[in-house]
């Protein structure tokens, strides 16, 4: 029964049914404590940390993950300990505690290396890359992304490999290494189309924006490529990506002197992002409102009104 409550709560968290998940996790923790099932008690508590994180209460999530890490350490369960450290590193990143975030991610990395936990190792490398760029260290970010690509190639793990290549392409573009970024994107576009459509369309999107910015030779009409991306992410109802794609398309039409098309897609971007914001907890909402691209949409619309 305890496992049923935990499994159901995991599904409820996935579909953002947080109140129901909270009830189920509470029931699981009571039953686990009554029955002396320490492992399931800690497992339920770790998912409670996920729930609290999604509500935007990052300080409480940090406290829960810290307890979970210590509990798994006492239970001598290193996989749970490493996973808890990764969860805590993301919370610390959101709290702006970058040094602590790095410490947690490096500790998880060390455990994963010693125990051979490939997927945890890969996740720790992604976390470390995010932390390094937040610290302004592009070289550190690239080192961790290169290591992730190498790891997934050696283990022949195609799905995370495609994700790592797309992430590295974004980093390479930001660093001005457009030819190397294009190599990674072309590889993803060949290898990911059938089995990893999300990575495929993210790669197509980046290639389209690089074409629009004239960073690479013409690779097809940028607006048509972005429309392909939009069609896919509409099918899977990914609002977070859709509003950004609408925004990019609107800005592209703005540069090409198509004001009506620009206005149409920028308004779609604003409408989609407003709907997306309604679904976010306040802590995430405040962070999101500071996002540069979100501000650019409103600035572009204001510019069109003046013209």
N, C-alpha and C positions, 0 to 999 in steps of 0.2 A: 504493500500500500504506500509506503514511503516513496519508493521509486516512481510509482504512478503519479503522486503529487508533484514530484520534482520534474518528471518528464512533461507533464501537462503545463507546469509553470514555464518551462523552457519554451514550449510552443506559444504560450500566451505572451511571453516577453517578445518573441520573434514578431508577433502580429500586434505589438504595442497595446496589449490588453493588460495594463500594468496593475490595476486594482485586483483583478482575478488572480494574477500571478502572485501578488503579495499574499493573498489569502491562502493559496495553495502552498507556498513556501513556508508560511507560518505553521500550517498544519503539519507539513513534513518535519519541520524542526521540533515541534512538540512531540510527535510520535518517535522521532529519532532519539530525542533526549530521554523519553520514558523507557525506550527499549535498549538504551545503552549503545546505539549505533553511531559511534563517533564520526565515522567516515561520512555517512549520509547527512549528519548534522552539519558538518563542515561544507559538504557539497551544496546543501541548500543555502547556507550562509553566503557562499561564493556567488550563487545566482541572485541572492538578495542584493549583493553588491552591484551586479549588472543592472538590476531593476532601479536601484537608487541612482546609479550613474545616468541611466536614461531619463530619469526624472529631472536631472540637472543638479542634484545635490552632491556636488563633487567632493566636498569635504567629508560628508558622511560615507560616501563610497570609498574614499581613501582610508578611512578608519576601518571599515568592514574588510577591505582587501588586506590591510595590515594584519588584522586578526586571523584571517584565512591563511595567509602565508605562514604565520607562526604555528597555526594548528596543523597544517600539512607537514611542517618541519618536524613537529612532535610525533606525528603519525608515520614519519619516515616515508612520505609519498612525494618524491621529488618532481614528478610530472605535475601534480597539483600545485606544488610550490612555485615551479617555473611559470605556470599559467597565471597564478595569482600575481606574481611579480610583473608580468607583462600587462595585466589589467591595471595594476597600480601605476605602472609607468605612463600609461595613457591618461589616467586621472591627473597625475602630477604634471603632465604636459599641459593639460587644459587649465590647471591651476597656476601655470607659469613657473612651476618649480622645476626648472630644466635640469639642474644638477642632480636632484633627487630622481627625476625621471630617467636620466642616463644611468644612475647607479642601479636602479631596479632592472632596467633593460639589460645591462651588462651582467648582472647576477643571473638573470634568466638565461642569457646567452651562454654563460659558463656552465650552468647545469645541463643545458641542452647539448652542449659540446661533449661533456663528460659522459652523458647517458645515451647519446645518439638519437635524441628526439628531433628528427629532421624538420617537421613542420613547426615545432616550437622555435627551433633555431632560425628558420626562415622568418617567422613572425617577429622574433627579436631583432633580426637584421632590418626589417621594415621599420620597426619602432625606432631603432637607433638612427636610421637614416632621417626620419622625421624630426627627431630631437636635434640632430646635428645641424640640419638646415635652419631650425628654429634658433639655434645658437649662432647662426651666420657662418657655419663651417661647410662650404660647398665640397671641399675635398673630402672631409669626413663622411658627408652624405654619399658621395660617389663611391668611396671605398666600401661602405656597407652594401650599397646596391650592387656593386660588382661582385661582392662575396655572395650575395643572394643568388645572382644569376649563375655563378659558378656552382653553387651548392645544388640548385635545382637541375642544372645540366648533368652534373655527376650522378644524381639520384634518378635522373630521367623522369622528373615530375613536371609534366607538360603544363598543367593548369597554373600552378604558382609561378612557373617559369615565364609564362606569357605576361602575368601580372608584374613580375619583376622587370621584364623588358620594357613594358609601357612606362613604369615608374622611372626607370633609368632614362628613357627617351625624354620624358618631361624635364628631368634634371639636366640632361645634356643640352636640351634646347635653352633652358634658363642660363646655362653656362656659356652659351654661344657656340657649342660644338654641334652645329646643325647637321653636318654630314654623318657623324656618328649616331645622332638621334634618328636620322632617316634610315640608317642601316637597321637599327632595332625595330623601327616601325614597320619596315618592309618585311622583316622576318615574321613579326606578329601577324601581319596581313596575309602571309602565305600559310602559316602554321596554325592559326587560331580560328579561322573562319567557321569550320565545321563543329568544333568541340568547345570553343570558348568565345561565344559571340560578344560577351561584354568587353573582353580585352580587345577583340577585333574592332568593335565600333569605337572604343576609346582611342585606339591607334589611328583609325580612319579620321576621327575628329581632330586629333593633334596634327595629322598630316594636312588636313584641310586648312587649319589655322596657319600652319607654317607656309602653305601655298599662298594664302590670302595676304600674309605679311611679307611675301616675296623673299622668304628665307631659303626656299628650295625651288628648283625648276617646276614649271607648271605640271601638276599631277591630276588634272581634271578641274572643272569649274568648282571653286570652293563652296559656293552656295549649294550646288547639287550634292556635294559630298556631305555637307552638314545636314541637309534635308534627309539624306539616308540615315544619318545618326539619329536625328529626331524621330523618324518613323520607327526605328527599333526601340528607342527608350520610351516612346509612347506605348508601344505594345506591352512592355514590362512595367509600365506605370512608375517610372523612376523620376519623380519630380525634381529631386536634387540635381540630376544631370540635365533634365529637360530645360529648366530655366536658364542654365548656363549656355546650353546650345542655342536656345532662342536668342539670348543676349549676343552671342558671338555672331549669329546670322544678322541680327539687326545692326550691329556695329560694322559688319562687312558691307551691308547695303548703304550705310551712312558714308563709308569711304568711297563707294562707287557712285555716289550722287543719285541714289534712288530713295528719296526721302519718304515716300509713301510706304514702300516695302520696309524701310528701316523702322518707321513708326509702328507698323503692324507687328513686327516680330519683337520689338522692344516692349510694346504693350503686352504681348503674350508672355514675355519674360517676366514683366512686373506682376501680371496676374498670377502666373504660376508660382513665383517666389512668395507672393503674399499668401497664397493657399498653403504653400509648404511651411511658411513661418507659423501659421496657425496650429500646425501639428507638433511644433517643437516646444519642449519645456523652456521656461524663461531663461535659464542659464545659457542654453544653446542659442536661444533667440537673440540674446544680447551679443553673444560672440559673433553670430551670423550677420547681424546688422552692421558690424564693423568690417565685414568682408569687402574688399576693394571692388570686386565685380558688381556687387549689389549696388554700391554707390554709383558706379559707372552707368548703370541702366538709367537711374533717375537723372543724372547729369546729361546723358544723351537725349532723353526725352525733353528736358528743359531747353536744350540747344535747338531741337526741332521746333518747339513752340515759338522760339524767338525768330526763327527764319521765315 
